Amino acid sequence: MKTSSTILGILGAAAAGAFIGVLFAPDKGSNTRKKIKDKSKDYGDNIKTKFDGIVSTITSNGKDIIEEGKSKLNQVKDDFNTIKDEAKTVKTNY
Protein backbone atom coordinates (compact mmCIF):
# COMPACT_ATOMS: atom_id res chain seq x y z
CA MET A 1 0.00 0.00 0.00
CA LYS A 2 2.89 2.36 0.67
CA THR A 3 3.94 2.35 -3.00
CA SER A 4 0.43 3.20 -4.17
CA SER A 5 0.21 6.03 -1.62
CA THR A 6 3.52 7.39 -2.86
CA ILE A 7 2.38 7.22 -6.48
CA LEU A 8 -0.89 8.96 -5.68
CA GLY A 9 0.99 11.62 -3.69
CA ILE A 10 3.35 12.29 -6.59
CA LEU A 11 0.44 12.47 -9.04
CA GLY A 12 -1.42 14.83 -6.71
CA ALA A 13 1.61 17.09 -6.34
CA ALA A 14 2.13 17.12 -10.09
CA ALA A 15 -1.54 17.98 -10.64
CA ALA A 16 -1.38 20.79 -8.10
CA GLY A 17 1.80 22.15 -9.70
CA ALA A 18 0.29 22.08 -13.16
CA PHE A 19 -2.90 23.71 -11.88
CA ILE A 20 -0.99 26.54 -10.21
CA GLY A 21 1.20 26.98 -13.29
CA VAL A 22 -1.84 27.30 -15.54
CA LEU A 23 -3.50 29.77 -13.18
CA PHE A 24 -0.53 32.11 -13.23
CA ALA A 25 0.14 31.78 -16.96
CA PRO A 26 -0.62 34.93 -18.95
CA ASP A 27 -3.49 33.69 -21.09
CA LYS A 28 -7.17 34.46 -21.69
CA GLY A 29 -9.59 33.16 -19.07
CA SER A 30 -11.39 30.89 -21.53
CA ASN A 31 -8.08 29.35 -22.65
CA THR A 32 -7.00 28.89 -19.04
CA ARG A 33 -10.29 27.19 -18.15
CA LYS A 34 -9.96 24.88 -21.16
CA LYS A 35 -6.40 23.99 -20.15
CA ILE A 36 -7.54 23.25 -16.60
CA LYS A 37 -10.38 21.10 -17.89
CA ASP A 38 -8.08 19.19 -20.27
CA LYS A 39 -5.38 18.67 -17.64
CA SER A 40 -7.95 17.59 -15.06
CA LYS A 41 -9.28 15.00 -17.48
CA ASP A 42 -5.76 13.77 -18.25
CA TYR A 43 -4.87 13.47 -14.56
CA GLY A 44 -8.21 11.81 -13.81
CA ASP A 45 -7.63 9.25 -16.55
CA ASN A 46 -4.09 8.64 -15.31
CA ILE A 47 -5.25 8.15 -11.71
CA LYS A 48 -8.03 5.82 -12.88
CA THR A 49 -5.51 3.74 -14.83
CA LYS A 50 -3.21 3.52 -11.80
CA PHE A 51 -6.12 2.65 -9.53
CA ASP A 52 -7.33 -0.06 -11.92
CA GLY A 53 -3.80 -1.51 -11.95
CA ILE A 54 -3.69 -1.56 -8.15
CA VAL A 55 -7.12 -3.20 -7.95
CA SER A 56 -6.07 -5.78 -10.53
CA THR A 57 -2.93 -6.59 -8.56
CA ILE A 58 -4.86 -6.91 -5.31
CA THR A 59 -7.47 -9.10 -6.98
CA SER A 60 -4.84 -11.35 -8.53
CA ASN A 61 -2.93 -11.65 -5.25
CA GLY A 62 -6.19 -12.27 -3.39
CA LYS A 63 -7.06 -15.18 -5.68
CA ASP A 64 -3.60 -16.66 -5.16
CA ILE A 65 -3.94 -16.33 -1.40
CA ILE A 66 -7.37 -17.97 -1.45
CA GLU A 67 -6.09 -20.88 -3.55
CA GLU A 68 -3.13 -21.34 -1.23
CA GLY A 69 -5.47 -21.24 1.77
CA LYS A 70 -7.72 -23.89 0.23
CA SER A 71 -4.70 -26.08 -0.44
CA LYS A 72 -3.48 -25.71 3.15
CA LEU A 73 -6.97 -26.44 4.48
CA ASN A 74 -7.20 -29.61 2.41
CA GLN A 75 -3.77 -30.68 3.67
CA VAL A 76 -4.86 -30.09 7.27
CA LYS A 77 -8.05 -32.10 6.67
CA ASP A 78 -6.02 -34.96 5.21
CA ASP A 79 -3.61 -34.87 8.14
CA PHE A 80 -6.49 -34.80 10.61
CA ASN A 81 -8.20 -37.77 8.94
CA THR A 82 -4.93 -39.71 8.96
CA ILE A 83 -4.43 -39.04 12.67
CA LYS A 84 -8.08 -39.88 13.37
CA ASP A 85 -7.74 -43.21 11.54
CA GLU A 86 -4.53 -43.99 13.43
CA ALA A 87 -6.27 -43.18 16.71
CA LYS A 88 -9.16 -45.54 15.84
CA THR A 89 -6.64 -48.28 15.03
CA VAL A 90 -4.85 -47.77 18.34
CA LYS A 91 -8.18 -47.74 20.19
CA THR A 92 -9.35 -51.03 18.64
CA ASN A 93 -5.98 -52.70 19.26
CA TYR A 94 -5.83 -51.54 22.86
C-alpha positions as CSV (number, residue, x, y, z in Angstrom):
1,M,0.0,0.0,0.0
2,K,2.9,2.4,0.7
3,T,3.9,2.4,-3.0
4,S,0.4,3.2,-4.2
5,S,0.2,6.0,-1.6
6,T,3.5,7.4,-2.9
7,I,2.4,7.2,-6.5
8,L,-0.9,9.0,-5.7
9,G,1.0,11.6,-3.7
10,I,3.3,12.3,-6.6
11,L,0.4,12.5,-9.0
12,G,-1.4,14.8,-6.7
13,A,1.6,17.1,-6.3
14,A,2.1,17.1,-10.1
15,A,-1.5,18.0,-10.6
16,A,-1.4,20.8,-8.1
17,G,1.8,22.1,-9.7
18,A,0.3,22.1,-13.2
19,F,-2.9,23.7,-11.9
20,I,-1.0,26.5,-10.2
21,G,1.2,27.0,-13.3
22,V,-1.8,27.3,-15.5
23,L,-3.5,29.8,-13.2
24,F,-0.5,32.1,-13.2
25,A,0.1,31.8,-17.0
26,P,-0.6,34.9,-18.9
27,D,-3.5,33.7,-21.1
28,K,-7.2,34.5,-21.7
29,G,-9.6,33.2,-19.1
30,S,-11.4,30.9,-21.5
31,N,-8.1,29.3,-22.6
32,T,-7.0,28.9,-19.0
33,R,-10.3,27.2,-18.1
34,K,-10.0,24.9,-21.2
35,K,-6.4,24.0,-20.1
36,I,-7.5,23.3,-16.6
37,K,-10.4,21.1,-17.9
38,D,-8.1,19.2,-20.3
39,K,-5.4,18.7,-17.6
40,S,-8.0,17.6,-15.1
41,K,-9.3,15.0,-17.5
42,D,-5.8,13.8,-18.3
43,Y,-4.9,13.5,-14.6
44,G,-8.2,11.8,-13.8
45,D,-7.6,9.3,-16.5
46,N,-4.1,8.6,-15.3
47,I,-5.2,8.1,-11.7
48,K,-8.0,5.8,-12.9
49,T,-5.5,3.7,-14.8
50,K,-3.2,3.5,-11.8
51,F,-6.1,2.6,-9.5
52,D,-7.3,-0.1,-11.9
53,G,-3.8,-1.5,-11.9
54,I,-3.7,-1.6,-8.2
55,V,-7.1,-3.2,-7.9
56,S,-6.1,-5.8,-10.5
57,T,-2.9,-6.6,-8.6
58,I,-4.9,-6.9,-5.3
59,T,-7.5,-9.1,-7.0
60,S,-4.8,-11.3,-8.5
61,N,-2.9,-11.6,-5.3
62,G,-6.2,-12.3,-3.4
63,K,-7.1,-15.2,-5.7
64,D,-3.6,-16.7,-5.2
65,I,-3.9,-16.3,-1.4
66,I,-7.4,-18.0,-1.4
67,E,-6.1,-20.9,-3.5
68,E,-3.1,-21.3,-1.2
69,G,-5.5,-21.2,1.8
70,K,-7.7,-23.9,0.2
71,S,-4.7,-26.1,-0.4
72,K,-3.5,-25.7,3.2
73,L,-7.0,-26.4,4.5
74,N,-7.2,-29.6,2.4
75,Q,-3.8,-30.7,3.7
76,V,-4.9,-30.1,7.3
77,K,-8.0,-32.1,6.7
78,D,-6.0,-35.0,5.2
79,D,-3.6,-34.9,8.1
80,F,-6.5,-34.8,10.6
81,N,-8.2,-37.8,8.9
82,T,-4.9,-39.7,9.0
83,I,-4.4,-39.0,12.7
84,K,-8.1,-39.9,13.4
85,D,-7.7,-43.2,11.5
86,E,-4.5,-44.0,13.4
87,A,-6.3,-43.2,16.7
88,K,-9.2,-45.5,15.8
89,T,-6.6,-48.3,15.0
90,V,-4.9,-47.8,18.3
91,K,-8.2,-47.7,20.2
92,T,-9.4,-51.0,18.6
93,N,-6.0,-52.7,19.3
94,Y,-5.8,-51.5,22.9
